[in-house]
Structure formats: structure tokens, C-alpha cells
Amino acid sequence: MIAALFTGIAAAPWMRAALRNGAIVLAVLLFLLALRRSGERAGRLAERLKATEKTNDVQRRMLEAAARRPRSRDDLADRLRNGRF
């Protein structure tokens, strides 16, 4: 019964045009929503990458500072006497 009703409604040329245009509008709307969602995802990934790079930079600087530290109290005293600390 529903199929017969739909077939009767879709038989009119203006209704076929309306259905076709509605389908096109729906497809474009879904495409735009998907595009927006992927843009938001890309933005979040870019923020995460930036935060990770900042963390890695801080850790690298900490490791470099640790590599330059005095190894013993005598080394520390020598550096303080020489004014290189």
C-alpha cells in the first residue's frame, strides 16, 4: 500500500523533480557536515602535535642541561672558582 502511494506521488513530474532536488540538497548537506567534522579533527590533531613538540623541546633542553652538569663536588667547586657556572 505504501509502495503504491509512493509510486502514485512520484508519478507526477513536479514531484520527481522535488524528490531529485531534495536528494541533491541532502547529499550536499551531508558532504558539508562531513567536511566540517574532518576539519575539526585536523585542528585537534594539529593542537596535539604542537603540544607534543613543545613537550619534546622541554625534555630535550632538560637532557642537555643534565649532560652539562658537574659530575662531582670537586667539579662544581672548580667551575665556581673559574666563574663558568
C-alpha positions as a LaTeX table, in Angstrom:
\begin{tabular}{lrrr}
\hline
Residue & $x$ (\AA) & $y$ (\AA) & $z$ (\AA) \\
\hline
Met1 & 0.00 & 0.00 & 0.00 \\
Ile2 & 2.80 & 2.41 & 0.89 \\
Ala3 & 4.67 & 1.46 & $-2.28$ \\
Ala4 & 1.57 & 2.15 & $-4.34$ \\
Leu5 & 1.10 & 5.51 & $-2.62$ \\
Phe6 & 4.76 & 6.42 & $-3.18$ \\
Thr7 & 4.57 & 5.33 & $-6.79$ \\
Gly8 & 1.47 & 7.47 & $-7.25$ \\
Ile9 & 3.10 & 10.51 & $-5.66$ \\
Ala10 & 6.37 & 10.02 & $-7.57$ \\
Ala11 & 4.46 & 9.69 & $-10.83$ \\
Ala12 & 3.90 & 13.44 & $-11.04$ \\
Pro13 & 6.76 & 15.17 & $-12.89$ \\
Trp14 & 6.94 & 18.03 & $-10.38$ \\
Met15 & 7.17 & 15.53 & $-7.51$ \\
Arg16 & 10.03 & 13.65 & $-9.21$ \\
Ala17 & 11.86 & 16.95 & $-9.64$ \\
Ala18 & 11.21 & 17.85 & $-6.00$ \\
Leu19 & 12.48 & 14.46 & $-4.81$ \\
Arg20 & 15.56 & 14.71 & $-7.03$ \\
Asn21 & 16.36 & 18.21 & $-5.79$ \\
Gly22 & 15.74 & 17.14 & $-2.20$ \\
Ala23 & 18.16 & 14.24 & $-2.61$ \\
Ile24 & 20.79 & 16.57 & $-4.08$ \\
Val25 & 20.35 & 19.05 & $-1.22$ \\
Leu26 & 20.60 & 16.23 & 1.33 \\
Ala27 & 23.78 & 14.88 & $-0.29$ \\
Val28 & 25.40 & 18.35 & $-0.30$ \\
Leu29 & 24.40 & 18.91 & 3.32 \\
Leu30 & 25.87 & 15.59 & 4.41 \\
Phe31 & 29.06 & 16.35 & 2.48 \\
Leu32 & 29.43 & 19.73 & 4.19 \\
Leu33 & 28.84 & 18.21 & 7.62 \\
Ala34 & 31.49 & 15.55 & 6.95 \\
Leu35 & 33.89 & 18.23 & 5.73 \\
Arg36 & 33.35 & 20.27 & 8.90 \\
Arg37 & 33.91 & 17.23 & 11.09 \\
Ser38 & 37.15 & 16.32 & 9.33 \\
Gly39 & 38.32 & 19.93 & 9.68 \\
Glu40 & 37.67 & 19.86 & 13.41 \\
Arg41 & 39.55 & 16.57 & 13.69 \\
Ala42 & 42.51 & 18.02 & 11.78 \\
Gly43 & 42.52 & 21.03 & 14.09 \\
Arg44 & 42.60 & 18.84 & 17.18 \\
Leu45 & 45.44 & 16.79 & 15.70 \\
Ala46 & 47.39 & 19.96 & 14.93 \\
Glu47 & 46.95 & 21.17 & 18.52 \\
Arg48 & 48.09 & 17.79 & 19.85 \\
Leu49 & 51.15 & 17.85 & 17.57 \\
Lys50 & 52.06 & 21.35 & 18.75 \\
Ala51 & 51.75 & 20.32 & 22.41 \\
Thr52 & 53.86 & 17.21 & 21.79 \\
Glu53 & 56.57 & 19.23 & 20.05 \\
Lys54 & 56.65 & 21.68 & 22.96 \\
Thr55 & 56.95 & 18.84 & 25.47 \\
Asn56 & 59.73 & 17.20 & 23.45 \\
Asp57 & 61.60 & 20.51 & 23.25 \\
Val58 & 61.42 & 20.97 & 27.03 \\
Gln59 & 62.61 & 17.40 & 27.65 \\
Arg60 & 65.47 & 17.82 & 25.17 \\
Arg61 & 66.62 & 21.01 & 26.91 \\
Met62 & 66.45 & 19.24 & 30.29 \\
Leu63 & 68.59 & 16.39 & 28.97 \\
Glu64 & 71.12 & 18.83 & 27.51 \\
Ala65 & 71.31 & 20.67 & 30.84 \\
Ala66 & 71.79 & 17.37 & 32.68 \\
Ala67 & 74.62 & 16.44 & 30.30 \\
Arg68 & 76.44 & 19.69 & 31.16 \\
Arg69 & 76.08 & 19.41 & 34.93 \\
Pro70 & 79.10 & 18.96 & 37.17 \\
Arg71 & 79.78 & 15.28 & 37.91 \\
Ser72 & 81.07 & 15.70 & 41.46 \\
Arg73 & 81.51 & 18.26 & 44.21 \\
Asp74 & 85.06 & 18.87 & 43.07 \\
Asp75 & 83.89 & 19.64 & 39.53 \\
Leu76 & 81.31 & 22.01 & 40.95 \\
Ala77 & 83.91 & 23.76 & 43.08 \\
Asp78 & 86.26 & 24.09 & 40.08 \\
Arg79 & 83.50 & 25.58 & 37.95 \\
Leu80 & 82.57 & 28.05 & 40.67 \\
Arg81 & 86.23 & 29.09 & 41.12 \\
Asn82 & 86.70 & 29.57 & 37.38 \\
Gly83 & 83.45 & 31.53 & 37.04 \\
Arg84 & 81.99 & 29.19 & 34.42 \\
Phe85 & 78.87 & 28.24 & 36.33 \\
\hline
\end{tabular}
